[in-house]
């Protein structure tokens, strides 16, 4: 090869190394995602879509009413843009704590007296950190005892189970016995274990706060030698609790035909954290509220829990503030219907006061008037339309 040819070849090798081509890559080749990166992006987008409409609800134990209410919410409201994830809870106080601090909990079902206890014990950051969507229904105070115990006063000095510490039964049971000044020996077993201990005669009674009828007592029989003790609405209890009654329809295996057992009840509340209106969590809860209130009539149909028939969405809960999105929905609905719930409620209170004055009797307390008003609203809603 001539000197000239070798020179040309050397230059070509320097410009285009072996295995290279003269074509240069496009400027954006480095920005093109790899197949794995594309898959990762798709997965993240799917996660975002799946979580956008999820609302977590902490309820109660497997034998209580809360978990069945949460299951009904999931059955009725689940759809393309909303998914309800019920979670078993560990009592009203723990549910409030989970609502404030636990990721993934948007709503908690609790007893109405739990917030007072939580404020007193400084469990929640501030009075305004918790709000409510709606009062649900009343939960009955079940006091199950061995047949040798004839009255609640007979439990003085005896072992009574109050469920685990922090549960709704623990809160209400402790408060009620304190108000009645009946000193018992409290124990804190879970309810299934306590029921077995009661059957074996190891404890005298157990306290259980739940909407009637509750599954915990479903398998009981007369041969278990247990019965419900009456808990009359004593003057010490009037400001905190409402009168109620356990009947044969509730517990046919324990209550005779035509008989009944007096007891008291405490309200249950659908509680939420008081998110600011410009937050994603607020918008998520608002989406739930719009669906829940709009489709509420579906909860009154079989096979939903019978306690739904006691719910009045407009009912107020003393000592609580309503979540802004729920308040706005109800005000808009009231505007469409005419008179507001509060206007009707005030008129009803005035009527009750006038009736008592005419009869020369003491006027019912504000709480009793509100309960009677809610019963009136439920009766009115169930009347056949002309």
Secondary structure, DSSP 8 states (H G I E B T S, - for coil): --HHHHHHHHHHHHHS-TT--S----TTGGGS--HHHHHHHHHHHHHHHHHHTEEEEE---TTSSHHHHHHHHHHHH-BTTBEEEEE--S-HHHHHHHHHHSTT--EEEEETTHHHHHHHTT-SS-TTSEEEEEEEEEEEEEEEEETT--SGGGGTTSEEE--STTSHHHHHHHHHHHHHT---EEE---HHHHHHHHHTTSSSEEEEEE-SS-GGGTT--GGG-EEE------GGGTTT-EEEEEETTT-TTTS-TT-EEEEEEEEEEEEEE---TTSHHHHHHHHHHHHHHHTGGGGGSTTS-GGGGG--TT---TT--B-HHHHHHHHHHHHHHSS-HHHHHHHHHHHHHHHHHHHT-----HHHHHHHHHHHHHHHHHS---
